[in-house]
Amino acid sequence: MTGSLMERLDDIPKPAWIALLVASFILFWPIGLALLIYLKWSGRMFCSRHGRYGHWSGPDGREARREARDEWRAWKRRSRWGGQGSGNVAFDEYREETLRKLDEEQREFRDFLDRLRAAKDRSEFDQFMTERRNRPPTAEPPAPTPSA
C-alpha cells in the first residue's frame, strides 16, 4: 500500500506540487506549512525525481556526500586565517605577532585621532570665547515709548 502511494506521489509533476502548495497556504496556512515540510523532507522540493538526497543518491551516494563534505571543509580551512593554523609554526607565530602589532598601531592611531579632535574642538571653543569677550557690548535698543 505504501509503495503504491509513494509511486503515485512521484508521478505528480512539479508544477502541480507548487500549485498545491500555494493553494494550501492561501486556504489554510498550517496545511501549507505541513506540505512544505513534507516536500522538503521527502526530497521532492528542488530535487525532482532524484529521491530524498537529490543527485547524491544512488549506489555510491553516501561516498559522494562524504567527499563533498570533505571538500567543503578543506575549502573552509584554506580560505580563513583565524582559528586554525597553516601548519607552519614559524609562519603562524610571525602572523600572530604581525596581527598583534597591527592591532596595537590601530589602537594608537585611534587615540591620536581622538586627541587631535579634542585639541581642534578646544581651539575652536577658545577662539569663540575670545571673540565673544572682545566683542563690543551692544547697546540695548531704547524702550518704546507709549504713544498717547
PyMOL commands that place a pseudoatom at each C-alpha (Angstrom):
pseudoatom trace, name=CA, resn=MET, resi=1, chain=A, elem=C, hetatm=0, pos=[0.000, 0.000, 0.000]
pseudoatom trace, name=CA, resn=THR, resi=2, chain=A, elem=C, hetatm=0, pos=[2.699, 2.484, 0.975]
pseudoatom trace, name=CA, resn=GLY, resi=3, chain=A, elem=C, hetatm=0, pos=[4.812, 1.651, -2.059]
pseudoatom trace, name=CA, resn=SER, resi=4, chain=A, elem=C, hetatm=0, pos=[1.980, 2.299, -4.483]
pseudoatom trace, name=CA, resn=LEU, resi=5, chain=A, elem=C, hetatm=0, pos=[1.073, 5.556, -2.703]
pseudoatom trace, name=CA, resn=MET, resi=6, chain=A, elem=C, hetatm=0, pos=[4.663, 6.749, -2.960]
pseudoatom trace, name=CA, resn=GLU, resi=7, chain=A, elem=C, hetatm=0, pos=[4.761, 5.812, -6.637]
pseudoatom trace, name=CA, resn=ARG, resi=8, chain=A, elem=C, hetatm=0, pos=[1.595, 7.825, -7.227]
pseudoatom trace, name=CA, resn=LEU, resi=9, chain=A, elem=C, hetatm=0, pos=[3.081, 10.802, -5.385]
pseudoatom trace, name=CA, resn=ASP, resi=10, chain=A, elem=C, hetatm=0, pos=[6.214, 10.530, -7.533]
pseudoatom trace, name=CA, resn=ASP, resi=11, chain=A, elem=C, hetatm=0, pos=[4.046, 10.729, -10.659]
pseudoatom trace, name=CA, resn=ILE, resi=12, chain=A, elem=C, hetatm=0, pos=[2.672, 14.147, -9.680]
pseudoatom trace, name=CA, resn=PRO, resi=13, chain=A, elem=C, hetatm=0, pos=[4.505, 16.785, -11.769]
pseudoatom trace, name=CA, resn=LYS, resi=14, chain=A, elem=C, hetatm=0, pos=[6.451, 19.565, -10.067]
pseudoatom trace, name=CA, resn=PRO, resi=15, chain=A, elem=C, hetatm=0, pos=[4.105, 22.407, -11.224]
pseudoatom trace, name=CA, resn=ALA, resi=16, chain=A, elem=C, hetatm=0, pos=[1.195, 20.548, -9.610]
pseudoatom trace, name=CA, resn=TRP, resi=17, chain=A, elem=C, hetatm=0, pos=[3.109, 20.348, -6.295]
pseudoatom trace, name=CA, resn=ILE, resi=18, chain=A, elem=C, hetatm=0, pos=[3.824, 24.086, -6.469]
pseudoatom trace, name=CA, resn=ALA, resi=19, chain=A, elem=C, hetatm=0, pos=[0.182, 24.906, -7.227]
pseudoatom trace, name=CA, resn=LEU, resi=20, chain=A, elem=C, hetatm=0, pos=[-0.984, 22.656, -4.383]
pseudoatom trace, name=CA, resn=LEU, resi=21, chain=A, elem=C, hetatm=0, pos=[1.489, 24.295, -2.008]
pseudoatom trace, name=CA, resn=VAL, resi=22, chain=A, elem=C, hetatm=0, pos=[0.381, 27.827, -2.941]
pseudoatom trace, name=CA, resn=ALA, resi=23, chain=A, elem=C, hetatm=0, pos=[-3.311, 26.932, -2.707]
pseudoatom trace, name=CA, resn=SER, resi=24, chain=A, elem=C, hetatm=0, pos=[-2.832, 25.308, 0.694]
pseudoatom trace, name=CA, resn=PHE, resi=25, chain=A, elem=C, hetatm=0, pos=[-1.083, 28.419, 2.038]
pseudoatom trace, name=CA, resn=ILE, resi=26, chain=A, elem=C, hetatm=0, pos=[-3.913, 30.592, 0.752]
pseudoatom trace, name=CA, resn=LEU, resi=27, chain=A, elem=C, hetatm=0, pos=[-6.700, 28.402, 2.119]
pseudoatom trace, name=CA, resn=PHE, resi=28, chain=A, elem=C, hetatm=0, pos=[-5.224, 27.355, 5.483]
pseudoatom trace, name=CA, resn=TRP, resi=29, chain=A, elem=C, hetatm=0, pos=[-1.586, 28.133, 6.272]
pseudoatom trace, name=CA, resn=PRO, resi=30, chain=A, elem=C, hetatm=0, pos=[-0.897, 25.226, 8.689]
pseudoatom trace, name=CA, resn=ILE, resi=31, chain=A, elem=C, hetatm=0, pos=[-1.677, 22.759, 5.897]
pseudoatom trace, name=CA, resn=GLY, resi=32, chain=A, elem=C, hetatm=0, pos=[0.613, 24.719, 3.590]
pseudoatom trace, name=CA, resn=LEU, resi=33, chain=A, elem=C, hetatm=0, pos=[3.370, 24.617, 6.172]
pseudoatom trace, name=CA, resn=ALA, resi=34, chain=A, elem=C, hetatm=0, pos=[2.917, 20.867, 6.667]
pseudoatom trace, name=CA, resn=LEU, resi=35, chain=A, elem=C, hetatm=0, pos=[3.022, 20.335, 2.909]
pseudoatom trace, name=CA, resn=LEU, resi=36, chain=A, elem=C, hetatm=0, pos=[6.159, 22.457, 2.609]
pseudoatom trace, name=CA, resn=ILE, resi=37, chain=A, elem=C, hetatm=0, pos=[7.870, 20.428, 5.329]
pseudoatom trace, name=CA, resn=TYR, resi=38, chain=A, elem=C, hetatm=0, pos=[6.816, 17.173, 3.655]
pseudoatom trace, name=CA, resn=LEU, resi=39, chain=A, elem=C, hetatm=0, pos=[8.084, 18.298, 0.245]
pseudoatom trace, name=CA, resn=LYS, resi=40, chain=A, elem=C, hetatm=0, pos=[11.418, 19.374, 1.697]
pseudoatom trace, name=CA, resn=TRP, resi=41, chain=A, elem=C, hetatm=0, pos=[11.814, 16.219, 3.806]
pseudoatom trace, name=CA, resn=SER, resi=42, chain=A, elem=C, hetatm=0, pos=[10.850, 13.830, 1.030]
pseudoatom trace, name=CA, resn=GLY, resi=43, chain=A, elem=C, hetatm=0, pos=[13.254, 15.387, -1.448]
pseudoatom trace, name=CA, resn=ARG, resi=44, chain=A, elem=C, hetatm=0, pos=[10.535, 16.402, -3.873]
pseudoatom trace, name=CA, resn=MET, resi=45, chain=A, elem=C, hetatm=0, pos=[11.471, 20.056, -3.496]
pseudoatom trace, name=CA, resn=PHE, resi=46, chain=A, elem=C, hetatm=0, pos=[14.474, 21.122, -5.583]
pseudoatom trace, name=CA, resn=CYS, resi=47, chain=A, elem=C, hetatm=0, pos=[15.371, 17.523, -6.424]
pseudoatom trace, name=CA, resn=SER, resi=48, chain=A, elem=C, hetatm=0, pos=[12.528, 16.449, -8.715]
pseudoatom trace, name=CA, resn=ARG, resi=49, chain=A, elem=C, hetatm=0, pos=[12.719, 12.672, -9.149]
pseudoatom trace, name=CA, resn=HIS, resi=50, chain=A, elem=C, hetatm=0, pos=[16.129, 12.051, -7.600]
pseudoatom trace, name=CA, resn=GLY, resi=51, chain=A, elem=C, hetatm=0, pos=[14.828, 10.819, -4.285]
pseudoatom trace, name=CA, resn=ARG, resi=52, chain=A, elem=C, hetatm=0, pos=[15.487, 12.022, -0.794]
pseudoatom trace, name=CA, resn=TYR, resi=53, chain=A, elem=C, hetatm=0, pos=[19.097, 13.084, -1.292]
pseudoatom trace, name=CA, resn=GLY, resi=54, chain=A, elem=C, hetatm=0, pos=[18.746, 14.627, -4.731]
pseudoatom trace, name=CA, resn=HIS, resi=55, chain=A, elem=C, hetatm=0, pos=[21.550, 13.945, -7.175]
pseudoatom trace, name=CA, resn=TRP, resi=56, chain=A, elem=C, hetatm=0, pos=[23.718, 12.492, -4.378]
pseudoatom trace, name=CA, resn=SER, resi=57, chain=A, elem=C, hetatm=0, pos=[21.573, 9.377, -4.112]
pseudoatom trace, name=CA, resn=GLY, resi=58, chain=A, elem=C, hetatm=0, pos=[22.443, 6.204, -5.867]
pseudoatom trace, name=CA, resn=PRO, resi=59, chain=A, elem=C, hetatm=0, pos=[24.730, 3.247, -5.257]
pseudoatom trace, name=CA, resn=ASP, resi=60, chain=A, elem=C, hetatm=0, pos=[27.634, 5.493, -4.229]
pseudoatom trace, name=CA, resn=GLY, resi=61, chain=A, elem=C, hetatm=0, pos=[25.518, 8.316, -2.782]
pseudoatom trace, name=CA, resn=ARG, resi=62, chain=A, elem=C, hetatm=0, pos=[26.929, 8.082, 0.711]
pseudoatom trace, name=CA, resn=GLU, resi=63, chain=A, elem=C, hetatm=0, pos=[30.501, 8.302, -0.593]
pseudoatom trace, name=CA, resn=ALA, resi=64, chain=A, elem=C, hetatm=0, pos=[29.667, 11.273, -2.824]
pseudoatom trace, name=CA, resn=ARG, resi=65, chain=A, elem=C, hetatm=0, pos=[28.149, 13.151, 0.109]
pseudoatom trace, name=CA, resn=ARG, resi=66, chain=A, elem=C, hetatm=0, pos=[31.187, 12.420, 2.244]
pseudoatom trace, name=CA, resn=GLU, resi=67, chain=A, elem=C, hetatm=0, pos=[33.555, 13.641, -0.494]
pseudoatom trace, name=CA, resn=ALA, resi=68, chain=A, elem=C, hetatm=0, pos=[31.546, 16.833, -0.977]
pseudoatom trace, name=CA, resn=ARG, resi=69, chain=A, elem=C, hetatm=0, pos=[31.532, 17.474, 2.779]
pseudoatom trace, name=CA, resn=ASP, resi=70, chain=A, elem=C, hetatm=0, pos=[35.294, 16.885, 2.988]
pseudoatom trace, name=CA, resn=GLU, resi=71, chain=A, elem=C, hetatm=0, pos=[35.927, 19.237, 0.048]
pseudoatom trace, name=CA, resn=TRP, resi=72, chain=A, elem=C, hetatm=0, pos=[33.809, 21.912, 1.730]
pseudoatom trace, name=CA, resn=ARG, resi=73, chain=A, elem=C, hetatm=0, pos=[35.693, 21.572, 4.998]
pseudoatom trace, name=CA, resn=ALA, resi=74, chain=A, elem=C, hetatm=0, pos=[39.064, 21.716, 3.225]
pseudoatom trace, name=CA, resn=TRP, resi=75, chain=A, elem=C, hetatm=0, pos=[37.994, 24.861, 1.357]
pseudoatom trace, name=CA, resn=LYS, resi=76, chain=A, elem=C, hetatm=0, pos=[36.907, 26.490, 4.617]
pseudoatom trace, name=CA, resn=ARG, resi=77, chain=A, elem=C, hetatm=0, pos=[40.260, 25.669, 6.222]
pseudoatom trace, name=CA, resn=ARG, resi=78, chain=A, elem=C, hetatm=0, pos=[42.183, 27.108, 3.272]
pseudoatom trace, name=CA, resn=SER, resi=79, chain=A, elem=C, hetatm=0, pos=[40.059, 30.239, 2.975]
pseudoatom trace, name=CA, resn=ARG, resi=80, chain=A, elem=C, hetatm=0, pos=[40.160, 31.515, 6.537]
pseudoatom trace, name=CA, resn=TRP, resi=81, chain=A, elem=C, hetatm=0, pos=[43.084, 32.725, 8.579]
pseudoatom trace, name=CA, resn=GLY, resi=82, chain=A, elem=C, hetatm=0, pos=[41.574, 32.636, 12.034]
pseudoatom trace, name=CA, resn=GLY, resi=83, chain=A, elem=C, hetatm=0, pos=[41.150, 29.694, 14.293]
pseudoatom trace, name=CA, resn=GLN, resi=84, chain=A, elem=C, hetatm=0, pos=[43.367, 27.092, 12.696]
pseudoatom trace, name=CA, resn=GLY, resi=85, chain=A, elem=C, hetatm=0, pos=[46.998, 27.428, 11.793]
pseudoatom trace, name=CA, resn=SER, resi=86, chain=A, elem=C, hetatm=0, pos=[48.678, 26.993, 8.453]
pseudoatom trace, name=CA, resn=GLY, resi=87, chain=A, elem=C, hetatm=0, pos=[50.702, 24.018, 9.622]
pseudoatom trace, name=CA, resn=ASN, resi=88, chain=A, elem=C, hetatm=0, pos=[53.954, 26.009, 9.681]
pseudoatom trace, name=CA, resn=VAL, resi=89, chain=A, elem=C, hetatm=0, pos=[54.678, 27.002, 13.289]
pseudoatom trace, name=CA, resn=ALA, resi=90, chain=A, elem=C, hetatm=0, pos=[57.157, 29.755, 12.397]
pseudoatom trace, name=CA, resn=PHE, resi=91, chain=A, elem=C, hetatm=0, pos=[54.729, 31.370, 9.967]
pseudoatom trace, name=CA, resn=ASP, resi=92, chain=A, elem=C, hetatm=0, pos=[51.861, 31.125, 12.455]
pseudoatom trace, name=CA, resn=GLU, resi=93, chain=A, elem=C, hetatm=0, pos=[53.972, 32.865, 15.128]
pseudoatom trace, name=CA, resn=TYR, resi=94, chain=A, elem=C, hetatm=0, pos=[55.010, 35.566, 12.654]
pseudoatom trace, name=CA, resn=ARG, resi=95, chain=A, elem=C, hetatm=0, pos=[51.387, 36.090, 11.575]
pseudoatom trace, name=CA, resn=GLU, resi=96, chain=A, elem=C, hetatm=0, pos=[50.147, 36.339, 15.172]
pseudoatom trace, name=CA, resn=GLU, resi=97, chain=A, elem=C, hetatm=0, pos=[52.892, 38.830, 16.054]
pseudoatom trace, name=CA, resn=THR, resi=98, chain=A, elem=C, hetatm=0, pos=[52.146, 40.938, 12.958]
pseudoatom trace, name=CA, resn=LEU, resi=99, chain=A, elem=C, hetatm=0, pos=[48.413, 40.943, 13.692]
pseudoatom trace, name=CA, resn=ARG, resi=100, chain=A, elem=C, hetatm=0, pos=[49.090, 41.938, 17.290]
pseudoatom trace, name=CA, resn=LYS, resi=101, chain=A, elem=C, hetatm=0, pos=[51.321, 44.819, 16.137]
pseudoatom trace, name=CA, resn=LEU, resi=102, chain=A, elem=C, hetatm=0, pos=[48.695, 45.967, 13.628]
pseudoatom trace, name=CA, resn=ASP, resi=103, chain=A, elem=C, hetatm=0, pos=[46.017, 45.948, 16.340]
pseudoatom trace, name=CA, resn=GLU, resi=104, chain=A, elem=C, hetatm=0, pos=[48.278, 47.975, 18.622]
pseudoatom trace, name=CA, resn=GLU, resi=105, chain=A, elem=C, hetatm=0, pos=[49.065, 50.501, 15.853]
pseudoatom trace, name=CA, resn=GLN, resi=106, chain=A, elem=C, hetatm=0, pos=[45.369, 50.801, 15.049]
pseudoatom trace, name=CA, resn=ARG, resi=107, chain=A, elem=C, hetatm=0, pos=[44.557, 51.480, 18.706]
pseudoatom trace, name=CA, resn=GLU, resi=108, chain=A, elem=C, hetatm=0, pos=[47.349, 54.091, 18.917]
pseudoatom trace, name=CA, resn=PHE, resi=109, chain=A, elem=C, hetatm=0, pos=[46.115, 55.765, 15.721]
pseudoatom trace, name=CA, resn=ARG, resi=110, chain=A, elem=C, hetatm=0, pos=[42.543, 55.944, 17.070]
pseudoatom trace, name=CA, resn=ASP, resi=111, chain=A, elem=C, hetatm=0, pos=[43.865, 57.511, 20.283]
pseudoatom trace, name=CA, resn=PHE, resi=112, chain=A, elem=C, hetatm=0, pos=[45.857, 60.027, 18.216]
pseudoatom trace, name=CA, resn=LEU, resi=113, chain=A, elem=C, hetatm=0, pos=[42.766, 60.961, 16.192]
pseudoatom trace, name=CA, resn=ASP, resi=114, chain=A, elem=C, hetatm=0, pos=[40.746, 61.381, 19.397]
pseudoatom trace, name=CA, resn=ARG, resi=115, chain=A, elem=C, hetatm=0, pos=[43.408, 63.691, 20.856]
pseudoatom trace, name=CA, resn=LEU, resi=116, chain=A, elem=C, hetatm=0, pos=[43.565, 65.620, 17.570]
pseudoatom trace, name=CA, resn=ARG, resi=117, chain=A, elem=C, hetatm=0, pos=[39.791, 66.109, 17.513]
pseudoatom trace, name=CA, resn=ALA, resi=118, chain=A, elem=C, hetatm=0, pos=[39.792, 67.174, 21.156]
pseudoatom trace, name=CA, resn=ALA, resi=119, chain=A, elem=C, hetatm=0, pos=[42.584, 69.716, 20.504]
pseudoatom trace, name=CA, resn=LYS, resi=120, chain=A, elem=C, hetatm=0, pos=[40.738, 71.096, 17.473]
pseudoatom trace, name=CA, resn=ASP, resi=121, chain=A, elem=C, hetatm=0, pos=[37.497, 71.352, 19.431]
pseudoatom trace, name=CA, resn=ARG, resi=122, chain=A, elem=C, hetatm=0, pos=[39.337, 73.052, 22.300]
pseudoatom trace, name=CA, resn=SER, resi=123, chain=A, elem=C, hetatm=0, pos=[40.979, 75.609, 19.978]
pseudoatom trace, name=CA, resn=GLU, resi=124, chain=A, elem=C, hetatm=0, pos=[37.668, 76.368, 18.226]
pseudoatom trace, name=CA, resn=PHE, resi=125, chain=A, elem=C, hetatm=0, pos=[35.962, 76.819, 21.573]
pseudoatom trace, name=CA, resn=ASP, resi=126, chain=A, elem=C, hetatm=0, pos=[38.755, 79.059, 22.871]
pseudoatom trace, name=CA, resn=GLN, resi=127, chain=A, elem=C, hetatm=0, pos=[38.572, 81.158, 19.689]
pseudoatom trace, name=CA, resn=PHE, resi=128, chain=A, elem=C, hetatm=0, pos=[34.800, 81.517, 20.095]
pseudoatom trace, name=CA, resn=MET, resi=129, chain=A, elem=C, hetatm=0, pos=[35.143, 82.590, 23.720]
pseudoatom trace, name=CA, resn=THR, resi=130, chain=A, elem=C, hetatm=0, pos=[37.892, 85.088, 22.837]
pseudoatom trace, name=CA, resn=GLU, resi=131, chain=A, elem=C, hetatm=0, pos=[35.760, 86.614, 20.095]
pseudoatom trace, name=CA, resn=ARG, resi=132, chain=A, elem=C, hetatm=0, pos=[32.798, 86.785, 22.443]
pseudoatom trace, name=CA, resn=ARG, resi=133, chain=A, elem=C, hetatm=0, pos=[34.800, 88.530, 25.164]
pseudoatom trace, name=CA, resn=ASN, resi=134, chain=A, elem=C, hetatm=0, pos=[36.345, 91.021, 22.731]
pseudoatom trace, name=CA, resn=ARG, resi=135, chain=A, elem=C, hetatm=0, pos=[33.054, 91.881, 21.093]
pseudoatom trace, name=CA, resn=PRO, resi=136, chain=A, elem=C, hetatm=0, pos=[31.922, 95.401, 21.909]
pseudoatom trace, name=CA, resn=PRO, resi=137, chain=A, elem=C, hetatm=0, pos=[28.893, 95.469, 24.108]
pseudoatom trace, name=CA, resn=THR, resi=138, chain=A, elem=C, hetatm=0, pos=[25.795, 96.103, 22.103]
pseudoatom trace, name=CA, resn=ALA, resi=139, chain=A, elem=C, hetatm=0, pos=[23.681, 98.981, 23.214]
pseudoatom trace, name=CA, resn=GLU, resi=140, chain=A, elem=C, hetatm=0, pos=[20.263, 97.940, 24.177]
pseudoatom trace, name=CA, resn=PRO, resi=141, chain=A, elem=C, hetatm=0, pos=[17.610, 99.433, 21.983]
pseudoatom trace, name=CA, resn=PRO, resi=142, chain=A, elem=C, hetatm=0, pos=[15.636, 102.165, 23.709]
pseudoatom trace, name=CA, resn=ALA, resi=143, chain=A, elem=C, hetatm=0, pos=[12.407, 101.073, 25.196]
pseudoatom trace, name=CA, resn=PRO, resi=144, chain=A, elem=C, hetatm=0, pos=[9.436, 102.070, 23.067]
pseudoatom trace, name=CA, resn=THR, resi=145, chain=A, elem=C, hetatm=0, pos=[7.515, 104.963, 24.442]
pseudoatom trace, name=CA, resn=PRO, resi=146, chain=A, elem=C, hetatm=0, pos=[3.826, 104.572, 24.735]
pseudoatom trace, name=CA, resn=SER, resi=147, chain=A, elem=C, hetatm=0, pos=[2.002, 106.812, 22.374]
pseudoatom trace, name=CA, resn=ALA, resi=148, chain=A, elem=C, hetatm=0, pos=[-0.880, 108.693, 23.727]
for i in range(1, 148): cmd.bond("trace and resi %d" % i, "trace and resi %d" % (i + 1))
show_as sticks, trace
zoom trace
